[in-house]
Amino acid sequence: MQAEPGPTTAIADSSAPAGARAPRSVEETGLSFLFLTELVLKVLFQRGQVRLPELAAHIKLSVSVITPLVTFLRNEKLCEVTRSGHSGTDADLTYHLTDAGALRATACLNRNAYAGPAPVTLVAYVAQVAAQSVRHLHVTRADVGHAFSDVVASQSVLDQMGAAMNSGRAMFIYGQAGSGKTFLAERLCGLLHGAIAVPYAIMIDAEVVPFYDPVQHQPAAGAAEAAADSSEAAQIELGDRNRTLDARWVRGLQRPTALTGGELTLEMLDLRFDANTRLYQAPPHLKANNGIFIIDDLGRQRCSPLELMNRWIVPMDRGVDYLSLHTGLVFQVPFDVVVVFSSNFLPERLSDGAFLRRLGYKIEVPPQTQAEYELLFRQACTQYGMAFDADAFAYLLNEHHAKDQTPLLACYPRDLIRQVRDLARYENTPPRLDQRSLDWAWQNYFAGAGARRVAADQQKKERERRDTNTTG
């Protein structure tokens, strides 16, 4: 894959916040002296006795930044120094809180319990998101062919999805349940390229919002820096000299892919403050910035589709979202994600024209062709250790799919073959694809759906006949 020259490859550039030199003073952090002293108090309260290098490594700031903070705390009688080694150097010194310091730390924790790495400013985060924007991606047909090389799907559908990725706009993927919509949507992450950087936390109006999520923010394969190497010692060569990078950023991460389904509520899309833990939780689409956010099974959420889509109109149209702190402050954040809606319903059924116009692509995932369906069956047979039988497959098509008018959906081959395997295990025989095992699997899987369809058709014809007689 190729990335267009520019911000997506400029993470190590000093022009991007994550590529900047580590701050060497409190002023260079962009954070207030009071905030940093309170952060040190909370860390010392939770960890007890801590050496200065350990404290600096935990907060992700250099010793030169930490030193004036602990000096101030010592002068205020909030912390003390104890020598715990025999080297005769400052490495033997450990810092711990006094009783007054513990009381002050408790008060700080009651306001906001965050005691992790020092945050970056909101301005720095916004600049970093812009520097590695997903809208700078360049996806080609060759890229799609590589990412979906092992996927059996319509080439026209793959072409639509690939082109949609270049637009940076939202896409609506729809089709019957079991057609493979969610699987295809999740595989779009293979089209995302270029490592990104995210902060451990963001400072917003004196409040700290934890951001880095090790579950969602995974190290990029082959990245020069893994997330674990984003410490004070992490260095890159810029020009003719080495510079220590700002350790408040986690670098070398793959672009995130967030997936949410029927559990999604409108409240989950806002910044949430837990009154018990005294910590904020960033919404999933904020953590998905510079990547993909998939809303699966649209129409089955606990909020109505219209409410959900109205929530997305402004972010999708303007590329920004508005969140609020528990203090009431409303602030603007980037909305730099490719939103993918996946649903069993037609787009027109779920929303109005105003929202549909903002959907860049509406992509239908149709049932498989017979050739695609056979290929899926062959793959499933290989996966579960049984030989493919062409006659048994033809029997399945003619005696079940055709007679029951059941479409050839992508989920059926694997599910039916697993039923055949289960029967073979139960009977303690080698798994075999034949008419008997397919009849058994079909009956279990569809639970007499064909018979019910026939009965429903007969009832419909009987009602039509009665209506005709009554009219006559």
C-alpha angles and dihedrals in degrees: 000000000000130000120208111248110265141056099357091069097034100084091112091049114107088228089073117070093236089055095051127110116270111264114262097194139031090255092057092056091067088228129113122257090234093053093050093048090052090049090053090049092054093048093049090047092054099039103036114206111022133175117230096248090050091050091049091049092051095049092040093231128117124260088248088063095042097048099072089046095056090040089057091048091051091050089051090051090242097120138022136207125231128186108227103168141054103231092098091227135107088264087079093059120103127186127218137165127262120224089266090049091052091053091050091047091051090053091050092049090051089059097044123351096204110129103158135102116333112269128238121234121266089242091057092048092050090050092049093050089052091049093056099031118167087223090074092065119118114204121185134189088256090056091052091048091054096045094046098034093122095041123100105216142128111283091220090057091049090049091053092049093047093050090046090057090059091054095058087216130122121275131204115213115191139169143116121318107273096024092118100256096139093044092053092045092053091049090060087084086076088069093058113096137173124063117257138200128227131185124246088231142350127230113221119175094328091314123110120221114193108226115166110091114187090201095055099028104063127178112262116246109256093003115158090232126035119210091253090060093060093105133119089275093057107114137176130189113253114181109318101337142054119247130192110239127225102271093205087085126076107217137190095045127150117239108273127250114199122191126192130169141172091338091069117117132177089249090061090061093062131073107268128206117200108216091202101050093029089224134123125233118208116224117253096248091055091054088047093060112136089024144054130303114197121197103195127199093014111199095041099076121117088250123060119266090240092055092047094048093046086056089059101044097090097040093048093046100043105023093238136095133200123227132173137218122228086254089067098253112142116207138175125246132179119267099203102155137114102236115211119193115196121191145156089222130082114258092242091058094057106043148009132260095266092063096037090058089060092055105094096199134021107196124186118206103207128198116280122270115244091257092051091046092052091050090052089050091051091050091049092049090052092047093053097040105251135119119255113241115203093198092051090048091051089050090053092052096046103035101037115016095039098040094044092039089232114164120235099254123181095239097058102075095056094041094048093045090052089054089052090050092049091053092050091051091050092050091041092234133124111274111259132183107225140130095272095052092044092050089051093047093046093051092050095045100045097028096216095317091148094054091048090050091053091048091048091051091050091050090049092051091048091052091048090050092050092047090051092050091048092050092047 
